[in-house]
Structure formats: C-alpha cells, structure tokens
C-alpha cells in the first residue's frame, strides 16, 4: 500500500524491570512472544503498513539489540543512541527528531501488540490521520477488550475522536496502546532532557488537537512474565479459532 506515513520511531530503550528475570541479560524488545522477539512483531507490522524507515532508540543491553536489528533489511533501521542515559518517551523522541525529519511519523512502543480485528490497525490509523486537525492521533483500546490491563483507563473520547484525560478518582473506557502518529510541531517548545510524552499530550488536549482511534481487535498489555504467558495462550487460542 502507499503510506502517508513512511517513518516510525520505535521506543526500545527501557530497562524492562517488570519483565525480570527474562530481561536479566537481554532487553525487553528481544523477549519472545509466539516465537519471535517483541520488536520484530512491531517492525513486521510497520513494514506491512508501508513504513520505510524505523528509528529505534537503545539504552539497556544496547549492543545486543543493535546486533539483533542489524540483520533486518525492512524497514531500514536507524539507531538513536541513548547509552548515556534514559530520556523517557518525550525526551527520546526529541533527541531523535533530526533523524526523523519534518514529516508526520508513527510512534510505536517496542512491546505493543494486539490481535487484529477486521483490517489492520496501523492502516486504519494512517488513513484516519489528519494533520490539519491533529497534533497527534493515538491508537486507543477499550479497557474491556484488553488482556493484562487492570487500570482505570487513560482517556474518554468524543464521537469525532477528541480525547480528554480521565478525571481523578474516575474510570475512563479507553487505554493508550503505545501507538500513535505525531506531527513534529507537537514537540515545538518541548523541554530538554528526560520527560514523558504525557506533558505534550496535555498541551495538545488544551488546544483541542489530540485525537484517538479505537483499536479493532484485542490489545495485549505485555508487561510481566505472567502477562507474556497469558498473551501466548491468547494468541494460540485465537489461531485455533481462525
């Protein structure tokens, strides 16, 4: 397919502490799900969606991850080095912006995975992206259609897709899946050093420019060894139902 979004930022620099002991000697993106490293599931999906370049940030076990990625040819892998120190989601992207360029780009957590519904969700996200109205478009899942998620939700969403934060001590139906599209202008005036994307999303909400698209399928929150086992069983079950 011809994609309107040809570059992605894959966030892969985290310590993976909740996934120990599986991450004692390898980075979390290299932990296997259904026989393949988590990051390869991500890169395969990005390639299928027409993404040509993937900027991947590295920190923990960086050499092992770089070596693993050196064997991939599609999409083209470009490393953003964070060996000097973690920069969190926002700071990591700001550091990589010279590599990303001036066009809208996908942001994909290296451990974000799901079982597709009808059609591919990255294709749907790219098709729904409207840079005239949006600073960022987040792929969100119903908490009730998520495996391994036990929180109170992240956002409410209007019929036209505008996102609002979950009020304190309240419950919201939608949870962020770790995948979004962003325009580089989202990062104008961003702070230096380590900071979360949440800071920029809050500013975008205030401008009425943060939107969401509901994931079609089942999102899997793969944060711990137990959650990984549950996801393995879920995928196996889903394959039997096809």
Secondary structure, DSSP 8 states (H G I E B T S, - for coil): ---S--EEEEE-----GGGTTTTSSS-GGGSEETTEEHHHHHHHHHHHTT--EEEEEE-TTHHHHHHHHTT--SSEEEEEE-TT---HHHHHHHHHHHHH-SS-EEEEETT-EEEE-SS-HHHHHHHH--TTT-SEEEEEEEGGGEES--S--SEEE-TT-BEEE--TT---SEEEEEEEEE-GGGGTT--SSS--HHHHHHHHHHTT-EEEEE-SEEEE---SHHHHHHHHHHHHHHHHH-
